[in-house]
Amino acid sequence: MLSWAMMFLIVALVAALFGFGGIAGGAASIAKLLFFIFLVLFAVSIVMRLVRRV
């Protein structure tokens, strides 16, 4: 999932570079959403791993 977020971030940067504001904004929003979902899933997996060890 982190790779998808990075891909959308790159798409947003390239679109912004060429002046496509709407596409860049949309891709940046998707990248931000995927990144936060990744962070939540990562935190949940760390907590679950710590709970299983105890």
KETORLUM-666834 format. One record per residue: residue number from 1; x, y, z of N, C-alpha, C, O in turn. Coordinates in steps of 0.1 Angstrom, whole numbers. Atoms other than C-alpha are relative to their C-alpha. Last residue first. Layout:
r n->NUM n.X->X n.Y->Y n.Z->Z ca.X->X ca.Y->Y ca.Z->Z c.X->X c.Y->Y c.Z->Z o.X->X o.Y->Y o.Z->Z
...
//
This chain:
r n->54 n.X->2 n.Y->0 n.Z->-15 ca.X->28 ca.Y->-113 ca.Z->260 c.X->-8 c.Y->-11 c.Z->4 o.X->-11 o.Y->-13 o.Z->16
r n->53 n.X->-12 n.Y->4 n.Z->-7 ca.X->42 ca.Y->-119 ca.Z->225 c.X->-2 c.Y->-1 c.Z->15 o.X->4 o.Y->-9 o.Z->21
r n->52 n.X->-2 n.Y->15 n.Z->1 ca.X->7 ca.Y->-119 ca.Z->209 c.X->13 c.Y->-4 c.Z->8 o.X->13 o.Y->-16 o.Z->12
r n->51 n.X->10 n.Y->7 n.Z->-8 ca.X->-1 ca.Y->-84 ca.Z->223 c.X->2 c.Y->-15 c.Z->-1 o.X->1 o.Y->-22 o.Z->9
r n->50 n.X->-3 n.Y->-1 n.Z->-14 ca.X->31 ca.Y->-69 ca.Z->209 c.X->-9 c.Y->-8 c.Z->9 o.X->-5 o.Y->-13 o.Z->19
r n->49 n.X->-12 n.Y->8 n.Z->-2 ca.X->25 ca.Y->-83 ca.Z->174 c.X->4 c.Y->1 c.Z->15 o.X->8 o.Y->-9 o.Z->21
r n->48 n.X->4 n.Y->14 n.Z->0 ca.X->-11 ca.Y->-70 ca.Z->175 c.X->12 c.Y->-9 c.Z->3 o.X->11 o.Y->-19 o.Z->10
r n->47 n.X->7 n.Y->2 n.Z->-12 ca.X->1 ca.Y->-35 ca.Z->185 c.X->-4 c.Y->-15 c.Z->1 o.X->-2 o.Y->-21 o.Z->12
r n->46 n.X->-10 n.Y->0 n.Z->-11 ca.X->27 ca.Y->-35 ca.Z->157 c.X->-7 c.Y->-3 c.Z->13 o.X->-1 o.Y->-11 o.Z->21
r n->45 n.X->-8 n.Y->12 n.Z->0 ca.X->1 ca.Y->-47 ca.Z->132 c.X->10 c.Y->0 c.Z->11 o.X->14 o.Y->-11 o.Z->16
r n->44 n.X->8 n.Y->11 n.Z->-5 ca.X->-24 ca.Y->-20 ca.Z->143 c.X->9 c.Y->-13 c.Z->0 o.X->8 o.Y->-21 o.Z->9
r n->43 n.X->1 n.Y->-1 n.Z->-14 ca.X->3 ca.Y->7 ca.Z->139 c.X->-8 c.Y->-11 c.Z->6 o.X->-5 o.Y->-17 o.Z->17
r n->42 n.X->-14 n.Y->3 n.Z->-6 ca.X->12 ca.Y->-5 ca.Z->104 c.X->-1 c.Y->1 c.Z->15 o.X->4 o.Y->-8 o.Z->22
r n->41 n.X->-2 n.Y->15 n.Z->1 ca.X->-25 ca.Y->-6 ca.Z->94 c.X->13 c.Y->-4 c.Z->6 o.X->14 o.Y->-14 o.Z->13
r n->40 n.X->9 n.Y->6 n.Z->-10 ca.X->-30 ca.Y->30 ca.Z->107 c.X->2 c.Y->-15 c.Z->0 o.X->2 o.Y->-21 o.Z->10
r n->39 n.X->-5 n.Y->-2 n.Z->-14 ca.X->1 ca.Y->42 ca.Z->89 c.X->-9 c.Y->-6 c.Z->10 o.X->-4 o.Y->-12 o.Z->20
r n->38 n.X->-12 n.Y->8 n.Z->-2 ca.X->-9 ca.Y->25 ca.Z->56 c.X->5 c.Y->2 c.Z->14 o.X->8 o.Y->-8 o.Z->21
r n->37 n.X->4 n.Y->14 n.Z->-2 ca.X->-43 ca.Y->41 ca.Z->58 c.X->11 c.Y->-9 c.Z->3 o.X->10 o.Y->-18 o.Z->11
r n->36 n.X->6 n.Y->0 n.Z->-13 ca.X->-27 ca.Y->75 ca.Z->63 c.X->-6 c.Y->-14 c.Z->3 o.X->-5 o.Y->-19 o.Z->15
r n->35 n.X->-11 n.Y->0 n.Z->-10 ca.X->-4 ca.Y->69 ca.Z->33 c.X->-6 c.Y->-1 c.Z->14 o.X->0 o.Y->-8 o.Z->22
r n->34 n.X->-6 n.Y->13 n.Z->0 ca.X->-34 ca.Y->58 ca.Z->11 c.X->11 c.Y->0 c.Z->11 o.X->14 o.Y->-10 o.Z->17
r n->33 n.X->9 n.Y->9 n.Z->-6 ca.X->-53 ca.Y->90 ca.Z->20 c.X->6 c.Y->-14 c.Z->1 o.X->5 o.Y->-20 o.Z->12
r n->32 n.X->1 n.Y->-4 n.Z->-14 ca.X->-24 ca.Y->113 ca.Z->13 c.X->-9 c.Y->-10 c.Z->7 o.X->-6 o.Y->-15 o.Z->18
r n->31 n.X->-12 n.Y->4 n.Z->-7 ca.X->-17 ca.Y->96 ca.Z->-20 c.X->0 c.Y->2 c.Z->15 o.X->5 o.Y->-6 o.Z->23
r n->30 n.X->-1 n.Y->15 n.Z->-1 ca.X->-53 ca.Y->98 ca.Z->-30 c.X->12 c.Y->-4 c.Z->7 o.X->12 o.Y->-14 o.Z->15
r n->29 n.X->10 n.Y->4 n.Z->-10 ca.X->-54 ca.Y->135 ca.Z->-21 c.X->0 c.Y->-15 c.Z->1 o.X->-1 o.Y->-20 o.Z->12
r n->28 n.X->-6 n.Y->-2 n.Z->-13 ca.X->-21 ca.Y->141 ca.Z->-40 c.X->-10 c.Y->-4 c.Z->11 o.X->-6 o.Y->-9 o.Z->21
r n->27 n.X->-11 n.Y->10 n.Z->-3 ca.X->-35 ca.Y->124 ca.Z->-71 c.X->6 c.Y->2 c.Z->14 o.X->9 o.Y->-8 o.Z->21
r n->26 n.X->7 n.Y->13 n.Z->-2 ca.X->-67 ca.Y->145 ca.Z->-70 c.X->10 c.Y->-11 c.Z->3 o.X->8 o.Y->-19 o.Z->13
r n->25 n.X->7 n.Y->0 n.Z->-13 ca.X->-47 ca.Y->177 ca.Z->-65 c.X->-7 c.Y->-13 c.Z->3 o.X->-7 o.Y->-17 o.Z->14
r n->24 n.X->-10 n.Y->0 n.Z->-11 ca.X->-23 ca.Y->169 ca.Z->-93 c.X->-7 c.Y->0 c.Z->13 o.X->-2 o.Y->-7 o.Z->22
r n->23 n.X->-6 n.Y->13 n.Z->-1 ca.X->-51 ca.Y->160 ca.Z->-117 c.X->10 c.Y->-1 c.Z->11 o.X->10 o.Y->-11 o.Z->19
r n->22 n.X->10 n.Y->9 n.Z->-5 ca.X->-69 ca.Y->192 ca.Z->-110 c.X->5 c.Y->-14 c.Z->2 o.X->2 o.Y->-20 o.Z->12
r n->21 n.X->3 n.Y->-2 n.Z->-14 ca.X->-38 ca.Y->214 ca.Z->-112 c.X->-10 c.Y->-10 c.Z->5 o.X->-9 o.Y->-15 o.Z->16
r n->20 n.X->14 n.Y->6 n.Z->-1 ca.X->-25 ca.Y->200 ca.Z->-145 c.X->-4 c.Y->0 c.Z->14 o.X->-2 o.Y->-9 o.Z->22
r n->19 n.X->11 n.Y->-10 n.Z->-1 ca.X->4 ca.Y->225 ca.Z->-149 c.X->-14 c.Y->-6 c.Z->1 o.X->-23 o.Y->2 o.Z->-1
r n->18 n.X->5 n.Y->-3 n.Z->13 ca.X->32 ca.Y->202 ca.Z->-162 c.X->-12 c.Y->9 c.Z->0 o.X->-18 o.Y->13 o.Z->-10
r n->17 n.X->-11 n.Y->-5 n.Z->8 ca.X->51 ca.Y->202 ca.Z->-129 c.X->-5 c.Y->5 c.Z->-14 o.X->-1 o.Y->15 o.Z->-19
r n->16 n.X->-2 n.Y->-14 n.Z->-4 ca.X->18 ca.Y->197 ca.Z->-110 c.X->11 c.Y->7 c.Z->-8 o.X->10 o.Y->19 o.Z->-11
r n->15 n.X->11 n.Y->-8 n.Z->6 ca.X->11 ca.Y->166 ca.Z->-131 c.X->1 c.Y->15 c.Z->4 o.X->-2 o.Y->24 o.Z->-4
r n->14 n.X->-2 n.Y->-2 n.Z->14 ca.X->46 ca.Y->153 ca.Z->-124 c.X->-11 c.Y->8 c.Z->-6 o.X->-9 o.Y->17 o.Z->-14
r n->13 n.X->-12 n.Y->-9 n.Z->3 ca.X->43 ca.Y->159 ca.Z->-87 c.X->2 c.Y->3 c.Z->-14 o.X->4 o.Y->14 o.Z->-18
r n->12 n.X->4 n.Y->-14 n.Z->-4 ca.X->8 ca.Y->144 ca.Z->-85 c.X->11 c.Y->10 c.Z->-2 o.X->9 o.Y->21 o.Z->-7
r n->11 n.X->9 n.Y->-5 n.Z->10 ca.X->19 ca.Y->113 ca.Z->-104 c.X->-4 c.Y->14 c.Z->3 o.X->-5 o.Y->22 o.Z->-6
r n->10 n.X->-8 n.Y->-3 n.Z->12 ca.X->49 ca.Y->109 ca.Z->-81 c.X->-9 c.Y->5 c.Z->-11 o.X->-5 o.Y->15 o.Z->-18
r n->9 n.X->-8 n.Y->-12 n.Z->-3 ca.X->26 ca.Y->111 ca.Z->-50 c.X->8 c.Y->5 c.Z->-12 o.X->9 o.Y->16 o.Z->-16
r n->8 n.X->9 n.Y->-11 n.Z->1 ca.X->2 ca.Y->86 ca.Z->-66 c.X->7 c.Y->14 c.Z->3 o.X->4 o.Y->24 o.Z->-3
r n->7 n.X->3 n.Y->-2 n.Z->14 ca.X->31 ca.Y->62 ca.Z->-70 c.X->-9 c.Y->12 c.Z->-3 o.X->-7 o.Y->20 o.Z->-12
r n->6 n.X->-11 n.Y->-7 n.Z->7 ca.X->43 ca.Y->68 ca.Z->-35 c.X->-2 c.Y->2 c.Z->-15 o.X->2 o.Y->12 o.Z->-20
r n->5 n.X->-1 n.Y->-14 n.Z->-4 ca.X->9 ca.Y->60 ca.Z->-21 c.X->11 c.Y->8 c.Z->-7 o.X->10 o.Y->19 o.Z->-11
r n->4 n.X->11 n.Y->-7 n.Z->7 ca.X->6 ca.Y->29 ca.Z->-42 c.X->0 c.Y->14 c.Z->4 o.X->-2 o.Y->23 o.Z->-5
r n->3 n.X->-5 n.Y->-2 n.Z->14 ca.X->41 ca.Y->18 ca.Z->-29 c.X->-11 c.Y->7 c.Z->-8 o.X->-8 o.Y->15 o.Z->-17
r n->2 n.X->-9 n.Y->-11 n.Z->1 ca.X->29 ca.Y->23 ca.Z->6 c.X->5 c.Y->3 c.Z->-14 o.X->7 o.Y->15 o.Z->-17
r n->1 n.X->8 n.Y->-12 n.Z->0 ca.X->0 ca.Y->0 ca.Z->0 c.X->9 c.Y->13 c.Z->0 o.X->5 o.Y->23 o.Z->-6
//
